[in-house]
Amino acid sequence: MVKPIIGVLPLYDKEKESYWMLPGYMKGIEDAGGIPIMLPLTSDAEIILKIANTFDGFLFTGGHDINPELYGEEVEDGCGEMCDERDIMESILFKQVTELDKPALGICRGLQLFNALLGGTLYQDIPTQLSVTVKIDHKQKPPYTEPVHNVYIVKDTLLYRIFQTDSLRVNSYHHQGIKKISEQLVTAAKAEDGLIEAVVMPDKKFILAVQWHPEFNYKFDANNNKLFLEFVRACK
């Protein structure tokens, strides 16, 4: 059986001027039957087009905050460290991925990126901008393998077809999230406080993003393992 080759967007450490990677992103794909390759960080459109055409699918990883310029806002108090290099590369690549209808899985920042690039907006800092009656811990302390809140899965979505359940417990480590969802996306899951926790692009083969972190606990959680399995299967 031919294993799909999947491009994984790199993490970037500005202070050390280095690319780096969490092993769970790579091992989650490898254990699900794919071959993960960490991509270079580049703004060269020709290189990015070649990457888009060469790989079978793409994992858009977590990390830096999205620059609010991508969704037409100015930086506000509470917005964290950004990475223009990532924003530029991922913007170009995501456009190519959607045009080619290649599978893409977004995790944390990946979900926020998909929404921003498709015309949605973000809370720049959930604790100060999201007013709710139900308080949820969206930025848990280690260990990140432990689930801390529920999400409720929307039926008749790709995510529901993967999990076959109405709800599940997830880990959570983020301070930004979807404020206004893109008209090109549909909500696939919500937290108890109403925050969108997963989205799908319904007119594409497999474009799915989650706000939680399956890379930390897919080995211990059957549902998060299914997420990697179905993503890799879509890439074949």
N, C-alpha and C positions, 0 to 999 in steps of 0.2 A: 504494500500500500504506500502510495506517495505521500510524504508528509508535507503539509503546507509550510511555506516560509513566511514568517510574520514579522513585520517591522515594528520595533518598540521604540517609541519616542524617548529620547534621552532626558535624564534629569541633569540639572546644571548647578554647579556650585561656583558662584561669582568670586568669592573670596579666594578659593583655591584654583580658580580658572580651570575647572575640570568637569568632564562629563562623568556621571555615575549612575548606578542602577540598583534598585531594590531587588533582591533575588526572587521574591515572590512573583513579580511580573514575568520573569523569564521562566522560572520553574513551573508556574501555573500553566503556561503555554506548552512547555516541554512535556509535563506530566499528562497533558490532555492530548498529546500526539502531534504537536506542532514543533517547528524549529524557530525559536526566537532569535532575532538579530537586532542588537541595539543600533539605531540609526545615527548618522552624524548630525550635528547641529549646523544647519546651513540655510542661507537665504537665497542661494542660487536656484532660480526657478527651473533651469534646465536640469540640474541634478535632482531636484525634487520631482519633476515630471518623470525622470528615469526611474526613480525610486517607486513612484506610484504605479508605474506600469510593470515593474519587476516583481514586487512582492505580492503575495496572495491575500494579505490582510494586514490590519494595523491596530496596534494597541496605543491609545492616547493616555498617557500616564498622569498621575497627580503631580503636585508640586506648587510652583509659583501662582500667585494671583493673576487673574486676567487683567490686562490694561483696560480700564473703563472706556478708553477711546474706541475700542472695538464695538461697544454698544452705545456710543454717542453720549457718554457722560464724562464729567471731570472727576479726578481722583478726590475722594472724600476721606475724612478722618476714619481710621479703622482699616482702610485698605492696606494690605501688606506688601511685601516685596514682590516686584514684578520682574519679568524677564522678556525684554523686547525680542531677543533672538528666538525664543520659543514661540512667542506670539506670531512672528513673521513666518517662520517655517511651518508651523502647524496650520496657520490660515491658508497658505498656499497648498499644502498637502491635503487638507480636508476638502478643499474645493475639488482637487483632482480625484480624491477617493469617491466623493459623491457622484461626480460625472462618470467615472468608470464603474460605479456600483460595486466597489470592492467592500468586503466586510470591515467594519470598524467597531471596536469596543472602547468606550471611554470610561475612565475611572476618576472620580472626584473632580480634579481640574478638567479632565476630559469631558465630563458632563457639562460643566460650566462653559467650556470652550465651544462645544457643539451649539449650545443655546445662543451664545453671543454671536457666533459667526452666521447663524441663521436668522438673526433679527430680534432675538430675545434680549432681556436685560437681567442683571444680577444684583442681589444684595451684596454690597461691598463689605459689610460686616454684620452678620446675623445678630449677634448679641445686642447691638445698638440700633439696628434698623428694622428688625422683625418683631412686631408686637403680637404676642400670643397669650392665650389664657393657659395653655398646656405647655409647661416648661420641659424641654428635652435637652439632654447633654449631647450637643453636636460636636464637641471637642473633648473626647475622653482622654484620660490618662492611661499610660501603659498598664497592662499589656494590651496591645491592639488586636489580639486574637479574640478578645472577649466581646460578645454582643452587648449593646447598652440600650437599644430602643427598638420598637417595632416599626416595620413599614408595611403598608397595605397595598397589595398588588391589584392592578386594574385588570379585569377580565377582558378577553378578546384582544390582548396585546401579546407581542412576542415574548415579553418577560413572563407572562402568565403561562404561556405554552411551554416555556422552559421549566418553570418551578412547579406548576400544577398545584398551587396553594394560594389562599387569599392573603396570607400574611407571613412574615418571617422576622426573626430578630437579626439585627445587623450591628456591626461596629460602626464607629463614626468619628472622623477626625477632619473637620473643616470649619471655616468661619465664614465662607461665602456660599451662595446658593442661588437658585433660580428665583427671580422676582417676577418677571413676565416671561412666560414661555413662548418660544418661537411658534409661528403659525405653521411651520413645516414639521414640527415635532408634536407628539402626543405624550401625555403623562402616562407612565407605566406603573409608578408607585409613589406613595406619599407617606410622610411620617405623621405621627399623631398630632403634631402641631400644624399640619397642613403644608409643610415644606415639601416640594417636589424632590423625590429621592431617585427617580429613574425616568428616562425618556427613550422613546424609539422614533425613528424616522420611517413612517409606515410605507412609503412608496419605494423604499430601498430593500435590498435582499437581507442585509443584516447591519443596521446601524443602531446601536444600543449603547446607552451610557447609564452608569449607576453612581450615586453619590458616596456610597460606602466603599470599603476597601477589601475586596475579596482576595487580594494578593497576600494579606496577612493571615487569613484563616481558611483558605480553600481546602487545606489538608484535613481540617477538623470539622468542616461544615459541608454537608453533602450538596446543599443548594448552591453555594459559591463554587464548588467544584463543577457543578452542572453548567455554570456560567462560562467557565473556561472550556469545558467540553463542547458546548454548543457553538461557541465562537470559533474554535478550531475546526469543528465540523463544517461550519459555513464557509471557512477559508479553503476547504479542499476542492 
